[in-house]
Amino acid sequence: MRIPAELSDRLMEANGRPYTLSIDPGHKVYGEKLMMRGGKEWREWSVSRSKPAAYLAAGGSSFPLRRDNSLLYLGAASGTTASHFSDILDQGAVHCLEFSPRSFRDLVRVCGRRGNMIPIMGDATRPESFAFAVGDVDIVYQDVAQKGQATILADNMDAFNADLGMLAVKARSEDVTALPRDVFIAARDLLKSRGFKVMECRPLDPHEKDHAIMVVGR
């Protein structure tokens, strides 16, 4: 597992698993394990519940987050992964977009305890509809289970002037009949055609079958 040196005070490895330094000590978001180290509380980042955690555990080498980044999270669901981004971006902000009303209610509760998480209800395919609540961001992270995943990422990176992106490619949501490798290649080619550079494409097996994380830059 590769932990960026500049994040070593926010992100660490212990027993082969990633941990983030909690900005809300004493509270769990999804039943995760807590660990005390150096007089501080760290939260286990579950590789089975969070694709960026699986990416790190799989040897991902292009993790783009920095402490003061502003990040737009597309498909934040109930806030599991977003809460770990919140720990890492302690000097930044996590704009959490979710479409499902049920998941959004859970997300709002998580955001209520974390001052750098902003809940937004909206449709990731229509960035113009929620632009009033976001503004420009440094990074877009997308975890949306539908077709056209690479296009959605590119559209939002363009809309919010983001220089970096992370795409959780769900092969079976894109095309259930295609080989995952072919889906990943198609997503890469689409992003390149939109003017982006794919810095890494990391399959998430065995933690997430038929998934990959792509790290994208301009």
C-alpha positions as CSV (number, residue, x, y, z in Angstrom):
1,M,0.0,0.0,0.0
2,R,1.3,3.4,-1.0
3,I,0.5,6.3,1.3
4,P,1.5,9.7,-0.1
5,A,4.1,11.3,2.1
6,E,2.2,14.6,2.2
7,L,-0.8,12.8,3.7
8,S,1.0,10.7,6.3
9,D,-0.5,12.8,9.1
10,R,-4.1,12.1,7.8
11,L,-3.8,8.7,6.2
12,M,-1.9,5.6,7.4
13,E,-1.6,1.9,6.9
14,A,-2.0,-0.6,9.8
15,N,-2.2,-4.4,9.4
16,G,-2.5,-4.0,5.7
17,R,-5.5,-1.7,5.9
18,P,-5.8,2.1,5.4
19,Y,-6.9,4.3,8.3
20,T,-7.9,8.0,8.3
21,L,-7.4,10.4,11.2
22,S,-10.9,11.2,12.5
23,I,-12.1,14.8,12.6
24,D,-15.0,13.6,14.8
25,P,-13.3,11.5,17.5
26,G,-15.5,9.1,19.4
27,H,-18.1,8.6,16.6
28,K,-18.4,5.9,14.0
29,V,-20.1,6.5,10.6
30,Y,-20.8,2.9,9.5
31,G,-19.6,0.6,12.3
32,E,-15.9,0.9,11.3
33,K,-13.1,0.0,13.7
34,L,-11.4,2.7,15.7
35,M,-7.7,2.7,16.7
36,M,-5.7,4.9,19.0
37,R,-2.2,5.7,17.8
38,G,0.0,8.6,19.0
39,G,-2.8,9.8,21.2
40,K,-5.1,10.3,18.2
41,E,-8.1,8.3,16.9
42,W,-7.9,6.7,13.5
43,R,-10.8,5.1,11.6
44,E,-10.4,1.9,9.6
45,W,-11.2,2.6,5.9
46,S,-13.0,-0.5,4.9
47,V,-11.8,-2.0,1.6
48,S,-15.0,-3.9,1.2
49,R,-17.2,-0.8,1.7
50,S,-15.2,1.9,-0.1
51,K,-13.6,1.8,-3.6
52,P,-10.9,4.3,-2.9
53,A,-9.8,2.2,0.1
54,A,-9.8,-0.8,-2.2
55,Y,-7.7,1.2,-4.6
56,L,-5.1,1.9,-2.0
57,A,-5.1,-1.7,-0.8
58,A,-4.6,-2.8,-4.4
59,G,-1.5,-0.7,-4.7
60,G,-2.9,2.4,-6.3
61,S,-0.1,4.9,-6.9
62,S,-1.8,8.1,-8.0
63,F,-4.0,9.0,-5.0
64,P,-4.7,12.7,-5.8
65,L,-6.2,14.1,-2.6
66,R,-4.4,16.9,-0.6
67,R,-5.5,18.3,2.7
68,D,-6.7,21.7,1.4
69,N,-8.5,20.4,-1.7
70,S,-12.1,21.2,-2.6
71,L,-13.8,17.9,-3.9
72,L,-17.1,17.2,-5.6
73,Y,-18.3,13.7,-4.8
74,L,-20.8,12.4,-7.3
75,G,-22.9,9.6,-5.9
76,A,-22.1,10.1,-2.2
77,A,-24.9,7.7,-1.0
78,S,-25.0,7.7,2.8
79,G,-21.6,9.2,3.3
80,T,-19.4,6.2,4.0
81,T,-16.5,7.1,1.7
82,A,-17.2,10.8,1.8
83,S,-16.6,10.7,5.6
84,H,-13.1,9.4,5.0
85,F,-12.5,12.1,2.4
86,S,-13.7,14.5,5.0
87,D,-11.0,13.2,7.4
88,I,-8.3,13.6,4.8
89,L,-9.5,17.1,3.6
90,D,-9.5,18.6,7.0
91,Q,-8.5,22.0,5.5
92,G,-10.7,21.6,2.5
93,A,-14.3,20.7,1.6
94,V,-16.3,17.7,0.3
95,H,-19.4,18.6,-1.7
96,C,-21.5,15.5,-1.5
97,L,-24.1,15.0,-4.3
98,E,-26.7,12.3,-4.0
99,F,-29.9,11.6,-6.1
100,S,-31.7,9.1,-3.8
101,P,-33.9,10.7,-1.2
102,R,-33.5,7.8,1.2
103,S,-29.7,7.8,1.0
104,F,-29.7,11.6,1.2
105,R,-31.4,11.6,4.6
106,D,-28.6,9.4,5.9
107,L,-26.0,11.6,4.2
108,V,-27.4,14.7,5.8
109,R,-26.9,13.2,9.3
110,V,-23.3,12.4,8.6
111,C,-22.7,15.9,7.2
112,G,-24.2,17.4,10.3
113,R,-21.3,16.2,12.4
114,R,-18.6,17.2,9.9
115,G,-18.2,20.9,9.1
116,N,-16.4,20.3,5.8
117,M,-19.1,18.0,4.3
118,I,-21.8,19.8,2.3
119,P,-24.9,17.7,1.3
120,I,-26.4,18.4,-2.1
121,M,-29.4,16.6,-3.6
122,G,-29.2,16.4,-7.4
123,D,-28.6,14.6,-10.6
124,A,-24.9,14.0,-11.6
125,T,-25.8,14.1,-15.3
126,R,-27.0,17.7,-15.0
127,P,-24.2,19.7,-13.4
128,E,-25.8,23.0,-14.3
129,S,-28.7,22.1,-12.0
130,F,-26.5,22.2,-8.8
131,A,-23.7,24.5,-9.9
132,F,-25.1,27.2,-7.6
133,A,-24.2,25.1,-4.6
134,V,-20.6,24.1,-5.6
135,G,-18.5,26.5,-7.5
136,D,-15.1,25.5,-8.8
137,V,-13.4,22.5,-7.3
138,D,-10.0,20.9,-7.4
139,I,-11.1,17.3,-7.8
140,V,-14.2,15.4,-8.9
141,Y,-14.7,11.9,-7.6
142,Q,-17.5,9.8,-9.2
143,D,-19.2,6.6,-8.0
144,V,-22.4,6.5,-10.0
145,A,-23.9,3.2,-11.1
146,Q,-25.2,3.9,-14.6
147,K,-24.2,4.1,-18.2
148,G,-22.0,6.8,-19.5
149,Q,-19.8,7.0,-16.4
150,A,-16.8,8.5,-18.1
151,T,-18.9,11.1,-19.8
152,I,-20.5,12.1,-16.5
153,L,-17.0,12.6,-15.0
154,A,-15.8,14.6,-17.9
155,D,-18.9,16.8,-18.0
156,N,-18.5,17.6,-14.3
157,M,-14.8,18.2,-14.4
158,D,-15.4,20.7,-17.2
159,A,-18.4,22.3,-15.5
160,F,-16.5,22.9,-12.2
161,N,-13.0,23.5,-13.7
162,A,-11.4,20.5,-11.9
163,D,-7.9,19.6,-12.8
164,L,-8.1,16.1,-11.3
165,G,-10.7,13.3,-11.2
166,M,-11.2,9.9,-9.8
167,L,-13.7,7.6,-11.5
168,A,-15.0,4.3,-10.0
169,V,-15.8,2.4,-13.1
170,K,-18.5,-0.2,-12.6
171,A,-18.2,-2.5,-15.6
172,R,-21.5,-4.3,-15.0
173,S,-23.4,-1.0,-14.7
174,E,-21.9,0.2,-18.0
175,D,-22.5,-3.0,-20.0
176,V,-23.4,-6.3,-18.4
177,T,-22.5,-8.3,-21.6
178,A,-19.0,-6.8,-22.1
179,L,-15.7,-7.9,-20.6
180,P,-14.7,-5.6,-17.7
181,R,-11.4,-4.9,-19.4
182,D,-13.1,-3.7,-22.6
183,V,-15.3,-1.4,-20.5
184,F,-12.3,0.1,-18.8
185,I,-10.6,0.6,-22.1
186,A,-13.7,2.3,-23.6
187,A,-13.9,4.6,-20.5
188,R,-10.2,5.5,-20.9
189,D,-10.6,6.2,-24.6
190,L,-13.6,8.4,-24.0
191,L,-11.7,10.5,-21.4
192,K,-8.7,10.9,-23.7
193,S,-11.1,12.0,-26.5
194,R,-12.3,14.7,-24.1
195,G,-8.8,16.0,-23.5
196,F,-8.0,14.3,-20.3
197,K,-4.9,12.2,-19.3
198,V,-5.6,8.9,-17.6
199,M,-2.7,8.6,-15.1
200,E,-3.8,5.2,-13.7
201,C,-6.4,2.5,-14.2
202,R,-6.3,0.2,-11.2
203,P,-8.7,-2.9,-11.1
204,L,-10.0,-3.4,-7.6
205,D,-10.0,-7.2,-7.5
206,P,-10.4,-9.0,-5.2
207,H,-12.0,-6.3,-3.1
208,E,-14.5,-5.2,-5.7
209,K,-15.1,-7.5,-8.6
210,D,-15.4,-5.9,-12.1
211,H,-14.5,-2.5,-10.8
212,A,-11.6,-0.2,-11.4
213,I,-10.5,3.2,-10.2
214,M,-9.2,5.7,-12.9
215,V,-7.2,8.7,-11.9
216,V,-7.5,11.5,-14.4
217,G,-5.8,14.8,-15.0
218,R,-5.9,17.6,-17.6
